Amino acid sequence: MKTTKFFGFLLLLLAANYSFAQDELQITAKDSIVQSSWIVGVGFNAVDDSGNVFDGLFNVGQEWNIVPFPSRVSIGRYFKNGLGIEAIGTYNKYKEGNIIDAVVLLEDISYYGLDARLTYDLNQIIGQTGWFDPYIGIGAGYTDANNLGRGTYNAVVGFRTWFSDRWGLDFSSSGKWAMSQDNGATNHIQHAVGVLYQFGIEKGLSNRGEEKLELMAAIEKEKQRQLDSIAEVNRLKDKVLLTERLEKERKEAALAAAEKAKLDALNKRNEDIRSRIENLGYVYFDLNSSAIKGKSKTILDSLSVIMTEIPTLKLKITSHTDSRGACSYNDRLSQRRVDKTKDYLLSKGISEDKLVTEAYGERMLLNECDDRTYCSEEKHSVNRRSEFVILEF
């Protein structure tokens, strides 16, 4: 019995020490890692095809070939067991004057590669982290380099470093061995760096998170053992307190759920009203005209139906002209248009206190068609309009 109590004391002491030394003893976002996902990447590639894989490996100036724009795209699926399947497309250009197949190139030659590979996340062996993923892999593909097409066997080593659950960088080097060298095709190395984006993410706990979870479970078990010992003495009292607490929580939860449902319904209703009015579109006018006709009448008829259905709805009507004509004339014309728009709604039984109007003339054009810009009639017509802005509902 004494041994059990001593063990429990040590466990609680360890939990307190863990909490104060690092952070609160609870599972947080920092304790989770991405375990499986889709990854797409865009970046750059450099090809070393000097004819000798290791000789002059870092002779970037004469033996590496790089283009000054993104030249590599990839997409892959990565699984919980550490395996990944990836498809990669690359483009490059062998530069005139570089050493290719041990010969100085006399002209630029395009490079194309399409590869598939199977990779393994080394964190499965060395331990998971949330930001660093070294990997190795093998694969095969087809490459057209130095005007020689060849199938290739590939091997890759690289690592990914993550800035968030979504974004990261990828660094890798791949050896590519020609399946057949009968046509003179040689082996070469391809280096790559790129930006990665993850989606379709499935997450799990990191090693640290698993440790915290195990410690939390052990602590909870010890706490429960101690509580069970006390509960036998105070069983009846605890039962009453527990019943009262549960009833209070139930009532609070029911009240919160009712308030949330009420707010959700109100927000949905408001959004439906806004969408219905926005979907009606604008009332448009002919040149130098304030007459309501055609489709514009249909729009106003529909608007009046909505306002009749919703007595609390209050709108602001704004009317506009195109840029042609004098500003003072356009101010008067837009005033006539807003008045005609309002009068039409009044004729449909809409109360005047539900409508506010404002005429803007040519001061709020929807496009570039001002006094200094020539535009077609079609473009000018876009600006001859009445709009509706919800003020209250």
LINNORLIN-V737466 format. One record per residue. N is the residue number from 1. PHI is phi in whole degrees, 0 to 359 (NA if undefined). D_CENTER is the distance of its C-alpha to the mean C-alpha in whole Angstrom. Layout:
N;PHI;D_CENTER
N;PHI;D_CENTER
//
This chain:
1;NA;56
2;297;56
3;297;54
4;297;51
5;295;51
6;295;51
7;297;48
8;297;46
9;298;47
10;297;46
11;296;43
12;294;42
13;296;43
14;296;40
15;297;38
16;297;39
17;297;39
18;299;35
19;293;34
20;286;36
21;283;35
22;238;31
23;207;30
24;300;30
25;280;31
26;203;28
27;283;25
28;238;21
29;300;18
30;291;20
31;269;22
32;250;19
33;225;18
34;283;16
35;257;19
36;211;17
37;187;14
38;263;13
39;228;13
40;247;13
41;221;15
42;225;16
43;189;19
44;240;23
45;227;26
46;232;29
47;246;32
48;251;36
49;237;38
50;282;41
51;104;43
52;225;44
53;301;40
54;257;41
55;280;44
56;70;42
57;302;39
58;252;38
59;277;40
60;298;36
61;299;38
62;254;41
63;244;39
64;268;35
65;237;34
66;222;30
67;256;29
68;274;27
69;206;24
70;306;21
71;225;23
72;213;22
73;232;19
74;211;18
75;215;17
76;208;18
77;242;18
78;236;19
79;249;21
80;300;22
81;283;26
82;96;24
83;279;25
84;219;22
85;242;23
86;221;21
87;245;22
88;225;23
89;241;24
90;226;25
91;227;27
92;206;30
93;214;33
94;288;36
95;271;38
96;303;42
97;97;43
98;281;41
99;271;43
100;236;42
101;52;44
102;67;46
103;233;47
104;286;46
105;285;44
106;263;46
107;203;43
108;289;39
109;226;38
110;286;35
111;234;33
112;230;31
113;218;29
114;226;28
115;228;27
116;234;27
117;212;27
118;248;27
119;241;26
120;227;26
121;282;25
122;291;28
123;296;26
124;297;28
125;260;31
126;268;31
127;110;28
128;285;25
129;231;23
130;269;19
131;227;19
132;231;21
133;230;22
134;283;25
135;209;26
136;230;28
137;192;29
138;227;31
139;185;30
140;210;32
141;186;31
142;231;33
143;228;34
144;249;35
145;228;37
146;56;40
147;62;40
148;233;41
149;278;39
150;200;39
151;284;37
152;226;36
153;265;36
154;237;33
155;224;32
156;225;29
157;226;29
158;189;26
159;207;23
160;243;20
161;236;19
162;249;15
163;265;14
164;202;12
165;296;11
166;255;8
167;246;10
168;196;14
169;238;17
170;234;19
171;234;23
172;205;25
173;226;29
174;237;30
175;270;34
176;235;35
177;257;38
178;295;40
179;294;41
180;216;44
181;248;45
182;297;48
183;268;47
184;92;46
185;293;43
186;243;42
187;273;40
188;204;37
189;245;34
190;234;31
191;260;28
192;211;25
193;217;22
194;200;18
195;267;15
196;245;13
197;227;9
198;258;9
199;212;8
200;60;11
201;281;12
202;238;15
203;249;17
204;210;20
205;278;22
206;284;23
207;303;27
208;297;27
209;296;26
210;297;28
211;296;31
212;296;30
213;296;30
214;296;33
215;295;35
216;298;33
217;295;35
218;295;38
219;294;38
220;298;38
221;298;40
222;293;43
223;299;42
224;296;43
225;298;46
226;291;47
227;295;46
228;298;48
229;294;51
230;285;51
231;298;50
232;297;53
233;284;55
234;249;54
235;301;52
236;294;54
237;295;52
238;298;49
239;296;49
240;295;50
241;298;47
242;295;44
243;297;45
244;296;45
245;295;42
246;296;40
247;293;42
248;297;40
249;297;37
250;297;37
251;295;38
252;296;36
253;294;33
254;296;35
255;295;35
256;297;31
257;295;30
258;294;32
259;296;31
260;296;27
261;298;29
262;296;30
263;294;28
264;299;25
265;295;28
266;295;29
267;298;25
268;295;25
269;298;28
270;298;27
271;293;24
272;297;26
273;296;29
274;299;27
275;295;25
276;299;29
277;288;30
278;297;27
279;290;27
280;295;31
281;87;30
282;258;33
283;269;37
284;252;38
285;235;42
286;286;44
287;301;45
288;59;47
289;235;47
290;239;46
291;285;47
292;266;45
293;203;45
294;59;43
295;297;40
296;298;40
297;296;42
298;299;40
299;297;37
300;291;39
301;299;41
302;295;38
303;295;37
304;294;40
305;297;40
306;297;36
307;291;38
308;290;41
309;294;39
310;238;37
311;299;40
312;276;38
313;285;36
314;232;37
315;240;36
316;251;36
317;261;37
318;242;37
319;239;38
320;216;38
321;235;40
322;278;39
323;275;41
324;285;44
325;96;47
326;289;48
327;300;46
328;296;49
329;295;49
330;294;45
331;297;45
332;293;48
333;295;46
334;292;43
335;294;45
336;297;47
337;295;44
338;291;42
339;293;46
340;296;46
341;297;43
342;296;44
343;299;47
344;296;46
345;293;44
346;297;47
347;293;49
348;267;47
349;94;47
350;280;45
351;291;46
352;295;46
353;286;45
354;266;41
355;233;41
356;239;40
357;236;41
358;204;40
359;254;41
360;248;39
361;60;41
362;258;39
363;279;37
364;228;34
365;290;33
366;268;30
367;215;31
368;277;33
369;279;36
370;266;38
371;294;42
372;262;41
373;237;39
374;282;40
375;222;38
376;288;39
377;301;41
378;299;37
379;291;35
380;298;38
381;297;38
382;298;34
383;274;35
384;272;38
385;206;37
386;242;37
387;244;33
388;232;33
389;241;31
390;286;31
391;261;33
392;213;34
393;197;33
//
